[in-house]
Amino acid sequence: MKRLNASATVEAAYIVPFVFFVTLALIVLILMLYDRMKLHGDIASVLEYGRAQAGAGKRVDADELESLLSEKLTSGYLLCDVTDARVTVEGEKITVFAVILMRSPAGIAGLRAPGISKVVSYTVVEDRERKMRLIRAGREVIEGWWNDAD
């Protein structure tokens, strides 16, 4: 009778769980990255709304921006909770602050990792117009230099 070699089964018993957990870890990291990018996008849209209000000559209301931010933070996050979201307005400066708490893959059971990161972003109302003037001036210098080189 012919004997079968079981070494492939033994090797697979070590390799398959390793590959499974590496794949699971990559999926979790991608979902966490998605949540961070979504939070940055939500903060950027709140800052843009506040900058547009200030640009239109309206008074920027921190409470209105904070309610807009909390509305945006209620849905769309997969593996994290966003807490401690605040908006402050100090003269021409609008600051948005939020803490993102990443859940473990066992988040359904309510397990959460400690606060891994804080996301803070701000804008100054006059910044954009000044930057655009600098970009235009730089473009004119480069175009003039380019035309002189021909």
C-alpha positions as CSV (number, residue, x, y, z in Angstrom):
1,M,0.0,0.0,0.0
2,K,1.3,3.5,-0.9
3,R,1.8,6.0,2.0
4,L,0.7,9.6,1.5
5,N,3.0,12.5,2.5
6,A,1.2,14.9,4.9
7,S,3.8,17.6,5.0
8,A,1.8,19.9,2.8
9,T,-1.1,19.7,5.3
10,V,1.2,20.5,8.2
11,E,2.8,23.5,6.4
12,A,-0.7,24.8,5.4
13,A,-1.7,24.6,9.0
14,Y,1.0,27.2,9.8
15,I,0.7,29.4,6.6
16,V,-3.1,29.7,6.1
17,P,-3.8,31.4,9.6
18,F,-0.8,33.7,9.1
19,V,-2.0,34.8,5.6
20,F,-5.6,35.2,7.0
21,F,-4.5,37.5,9.9
22,V,-2.2,39.5,7.7
23,T,-5.0,40.1,5.2
24,L,-7.4,41.0,8.1
25,A,-4.8,43.4,9.5
26,L,-4.5,45.1,6.1
27,I,-8.2,45.5,5.8
28,V,-8.5,47.0,9.3
29,L,-5.7,49.5,8.5
30,I,-7.3,50.5,5.2
31,L,-10.7,51.1,7.0
32,M,-8.9,53.2,9.7
33,L,-7.2,55.2,7.0
34,Y,-10.6,55.8,5.3
35,D,-12.0,57.0,8.6
36,R,-9.1,59.5,9.1
37,M,-9.5,60.8,5.6
38,K,-13.3,61.2,6.0
39,L,-12.7,63.1,9.2
40,H,-10.2,65.4,7.5
41,G,-12.7,65.9,4.7
42,D,-15.5,66.8,7.1
43,I,-13.2,69.3,9.0
44,A,-12.2,70.8,5.7
45,S,-15.8,71.3,4.5
46,V,-16.7,73.0,7.8
47,L,-13.7,75.3,7.5
48,E,-14.6,76.1,3.9
49,Y,-18.1,76.9,5.0
50,G,-16.9,79.2,7.7
51,R,-14.4,80.9,5.4
52,A,-17.1,81.5,2.8
53,Q,-19.4,83.0,5.5
54,A,-16.6,85.4,6.5
55,G,-15.8,86.2,2.9
56,A,-19.4,87.2,2.3
57,G,-19.2,89.7,5.2
58,K,-21.3,87.6,7.6
59,R,-20.4,87.0,11.2
60,V,-18.9,83.5,11.6
61,D,-20.9,81.7,14.3
62,A,-18.9,79.0,16.1
63,D,-22.1,77.3,17.4
64,E,-23.4,77.1,13.8
65,L,-20.1,75.6,12.6
66,E,-20.1,73.2,15.5
67,S,-23.6,72.0,14.8
68,L,-22.7,71.5,11.2
69,L,-19.6,69.5,12.2
70,S,-21.5,67.3,14.6
71,E,-24.1,66.7,11.9
72,K,-21.3,65.5,9.5
73,L,-19.8,63.3,12.2
74,T,-22.9,61.3,12.9
75,S,-22.6,58.9,10.0
76,G,-20.1,57.3,7.5
77,Y,-17.4,56.2,10.0
78,L,-16.6,52.5,9.9
79,L,-14.1,51.7,12.6
80,C,-13.9,54.8,14.8
81,D,-15.8,57.1,17.0
82,V,-15.2,60.8,16.8
83,T,-15.4,62.6,20.1
84,D,-14.7,66.0,21.6
85,A,-15.4,67.9,18.3
86,R,-15.0,71.7,18.9
87,V,-15.0,74.8,16.7
88,T,-13.5,78.0,17.9
89,V,-13.5,81.4,16.2
90,E,-10.9,84.0,17.3
91,G,-11.1,87.0,15.0
92,E,-10.0,85.9,11.5
93,K,-8.9,82.4,12.7
94,I,-11.3,79.4,12.6
95,T,-10.1,76.3,14.4
96,V,-11.7,72.8,14.3
97,F,-10.6,70.1,16.8
98,A,-11.7,66.5,17.0
99,V,-10.5,63.3,18.7
100,I,-10.8,60.1,16.7
101,L,-11.0,56.8,18.8
102,M,-10.2,53.7,16.8
103,R,-12.2,50.6,17.6
104,S,-10.7,47.2,17.5
105,P,-11.9,44.7,14.9
106,A,-14.0,43.4,17.8
107,G,-15.8,46.8,17.9
108,I,-19.2,45.1,17.8
109,A,-18.4,43.9,21.3
110,G,-17.7,47.5,22.3
111,L,-13.9,47.2,22.7
112,R,-12.1,50.4,21.8
113,A,-8.4,51.2,21.5
114,P,-7.3,54.3,23.4
115,G,-7.3,57.6,21.7
116,I,-4.8,57.2,19.0
117,S,-5.0,60.5,17.4
118,K,-6.2,64.0,17.6
119,V,-7.0,66.0,14.4
120,V,-6.7,69.7,14.5
121,S,-7.1,72.0,11.5
122,Y,-7.5,75.7,11.1
123,T,-7.9,78.4,8.5
124,V,-7.4,82.1,8.5
125,V,-10.0,83.9,6.4
126,E,-7.4,86.1,4.6
127,D,-5.1,83.2,3.8
128,R,-6.6,82.0,0.6
129,E,-6.7,85.4,-1.2
130,R,-3.1,86.1,-0.2
131,K,-2.0,82.7,-1.4
132,M,-3.8,83.1,-4.7
133,R,-2.1,86.5,-5.3
134,L,1.3,84.9,-4.6
135,I,0.6,82.1,-7.0
136,R,-0.4,84.5,-9.7
137,A,2.7,86.6,-9.1
138,G,4.9,83.6,-9.2
139,R,3.2,82.4,-12.4
140,E,3.9,85.7,-14.1
141,V,7.5,85.6,-13.0
142,I,8.0,82.1,-14.4
143,E,6.2,82.9,-17.6
144,G,8.3,86.0,-18.1
145,W,11.5,84.0,-17.4
146,W,10.3,81.3,-19.8
147,N,9.6,83.8,-22.5
148,D,13.0,85.5,-22.0
149,A,14.7,82.1,-22.3
150,D,13.2,81.6,-25.8
